[in-house]
Amino acid sequence: MKYFSFALLILAVNCANRTYSDDDARKIFYPLAASAYGNPKDCVSKWLGGQVIRQITIPCDVFSDDTCSGYTAIAPDKRLIAVVFRGTTTDEQLIAEIDETLHKKVQLGKGNVDQYFYEGFQKIWNAGMKDDFLSQRSRYPNYNIVVTGHSLGGAMATIAANFLKINYDLDLQLMTFGEPRVGDQAFADDHDARFGSSTFRVTHHNDIGPHIPPQFVNFQHHTTEIWYNNDMTTADYSTCQGQEDPLCSDQVPLSKYNITEHRLYFGVNLDDWVSSGCQKAL
Ligand SMILES: *[C@@H]1O[C@H](CO)[C@@H](O)[C@H](O)[C@H]1NC(C)=O
């Protein structure tokens, strides 16, 4: 009995049963993810009192004018180190993403992830994000690590979270917005074994993002989806069960998939939030 309780305690600690916080999403994760769509410096300072270490933007190789981008930041008041990825800047890139995902997967952990997402992450990581992150990590070993991104950026954030856990065994918090499916069933299971139900995939109403690539080309979401079946102006959401909860965004029919809602979370449009001085509070 004693050993049984002990085992349960270890399980509880390891799975870090975090619950979703709408407040953290609005005040920490989404401002970070949205700031990636421009020069994040002023917005990260304004909304988190934080400092951007470096933003890295490099060719993604799908189209010649295509870039992948991410940045590292610290927020001393909130005691966190942030690793953030930008999503698609054009609908063409989103379409390319869908198209590319019908192609190859590469191994990550015990599963397989889309090659385009994986290479996007690897390029940003190896172009300097790794050095920036590791130096901040050794400088502030007690800060929480938060990993986030929207759309393609959410896919890269999920890959980064798994990569960091596998290679550095770091405790971290992952929250994404409008994340597409990242890998196969084995990857979704491996992710869930690693993080329990404590990583969050926020989805907005009929956003098309979470529906691509489709399950019939062997892609599967990881746990836990947080679905706002509304305009996201209030903390009104469902905490979904498992990987593909039929009572959450999975129930949205194809005819309703909406690209405007993909770029509009918490009432903030990603295309002009940073460039207009990130005035709007979340
Ligand atoms: C897509 O979403 C926007 C914002 O919610 C809405 O105004 C628009 O009517 C939707 N488009 C379609 C085709 O449903």
The ligand as a Gaussian input file, in Angstrom:
#p B3LYP/6-31G(d) Opt

LIG

0 1
 C      -15.310000      33.493000     -40.854000
 O      -15.171000      34.062000     -39.560000
 C      -15.411000      35.458000     -39.505000
 C      -15.058000      35.918000     -38.095000
 O      -15.707000      35.125000     -37.125000
 C      -16.844000      35.722000     -39.905000
 O      -17.109000      37.111000     -39.853000
 C      -17.082000      35.177000     -41.302000
 O      -18.432000      35.321000     -41.650000
 C      -16.694000      33.720000     -41.389000
 N      -16.727000      33.288000     -42.787000
 C      -17.464000      32.291000     -43.207000
 C      -17.358000      31.975000     -44.663000
 O      -18.160000      31.630000     -42.458000

